């Protein structure tokens, strides 16, 4: 997987977290490489996008969000609500 593709996936993760939290991307207070190996995640995402034989779902917690990366590098983030 090329560095650009891994960078794009990393950016997608940070942007998705920022959007979910309603903050600027520069305010995401945690580094992805402190949570998960971005190169390994990128390879898994690429491989799952190239074949129907592999189904990917990798979940981790980052910057107060639950993040899931699925087939082909699709990213979802969920910021749990704080009870009032």
C-alpha positions, 0 to 999 in steps of 0.5 A: 500500500502506498504512503499516499493511500495510508495517509488518506486513510489516516486523514479520513479517520481524523476527519471522521472523528472531528466531524463526529465530535464537532471540532476542527481536525487540528483539535483531535487530541490523539495521534493515530499511530499511538492507537493502532499501526496505520500501515497495517490497517492500510494493508488490511483495508486495501486487501479487503477492498480487492476481494470478496473473500475478506471482510474487514471490521477493525474497531478501536477507541481514539480521541473519545470516539469508537472508530470502525474501519471496514472493507475498503477503508470505510470509516465510522466514528461514534462519540458516546453521549455523556448522560446529563 
